[in-house]
Amino acid sequence: MKNLLKSGLLGLTLCLISCSEKVTGSSQSESSTIQESTAVQALAQEEAPQSLLLGAENVDFKELLGEKNVALVVNQTSQINNVHLADTLLALGIKLKRAFAPEHGFRGDADAGEHVDSGKDPKTGLPIISLYGKHKKPTKEDLEGIDIVVFDIQDVGARFYTYISTMHYVMEACAEQGKEFIVLDRPNPNGDYVDGPVLDTTNWRSFVGMHPIPIVHGLTVGELAKMINGEGWLKGGSQCKLQIIPCKNYQHSDAYSLPVKPSPNLPNDLSIRLYPSLCLFEPTEVSVGRGTMEPFQIIGLPYPHDSATYEFTPKSIQGMAKYPKHEGKKCYGKDFRNAKAPQFSLDYLISYYSYSKQPSKFFTSRNFFNKLAGNDKLIKQIESGMTAEQIRETWAKDLEQYLTLRSKYLIYD
């Protein structure tokens, strides 16, 4: 309807201009042409979509940071027009003192769970402090002499993706040490919906789940930082001095294709969309394709079964999977590469549990599965034979309450 009105307005505008030409004569033809052109251009500009600007593209860094001493929380996704944020700030003369790196490291080439050393960035000489492994939270010494900590990392919108846990610990350290924390916001590629069980923080809080939010939380990192601060989820209920630099021309319903893969085993948009569902297979006997060039786009058991329609053999791949599950063994399962923007589903997990030769050994780490699920109910529900619909009903009330909470902290529609 809106487009029809615009089309009608344009037609009426042109008609009036044409009539004006006939009445006033040829002496007004040049003026009429200019009016016509202006009207067309104005409506065309109104129709044209506005370009997305990331938080890092929507700020004057000299004005924001001035002469302050700055530390970054960054990785390989922290880029502006293919230039790393660290390089951009150094070129501007910003007093950049050090950088903190999350899981996968400063350049993002470490495998999941792999130890990441501190050191120096070879390109810039910038001191790098790893925030993975035993050292998850910056110490007083780490933040000594720092005025502002800037966080600019691309998240994927799943509770167990650990970049948001790193953000939590840095916020906590900033609150304790009186440092300002700035988030350069980025879109959430799974931000168009909310789904999954809400984490039971009393019993299952861990680095792969720190907050009472569902698996698919539907927040950008900026919105989540506001929630963490606002709800008093930092240690002792403290709050840090928080500033969010928002994206411009972004809505949660917008599809967003990541220009840089966020971690070695999420190489494309499809893997990112499937990740919330397929990550639950990690502590089971099912391979999620680590050790192939299609991680989180294929799944398989290490033996034939009637429902298998695809076969693959995991192998060690430098920079992606050094010792993948079922290395050198043929796996039989499913190829998702023709799926269209999938959302969170329990169907795959329930189905493959039923295909297992030994259901009692399907879950290879019950404790880790419970941490990913956020409770110890889901594993029991699957083992008891409940359907996906029946399981969903058990978390519906919690999800409804979360949606109310989420609405308080949304920056984008």
PEWO-V60249 format. One line per field, one symbol per residue. burial: + if it has 16 or more other C-alpha atoms within 10 Angstrom, else -. A space follows every 10 residues. Layout:
burial: ???
//
This chain:
burial: ---------+ ---+--+--- +-------+- -+---+--++ ---------- -++++++--- ----+---++ ++++++++++ ---+++--+- ---+++++++ ++++++++++ +----+-+-- -----+++++ ++---+++-- --+--+++++ ++++++++++ ++++++++++ ++++++++++ ++++++++++ ++-+++++++ +--++-++++ ++++++++++ ++++++++++ --++---+++ -+-+++++-+ ++--++-+-- ++++++++++ ++++++++++ ++++++++++ ++-+++++++ ++-+---+-- ++++++---+ ++-++++--- ++++++---- -+++++-+++ -++-++---- -++----+++ ++++++-+-- ++-----+-- ++-----++- -++--+--++ ++-
//
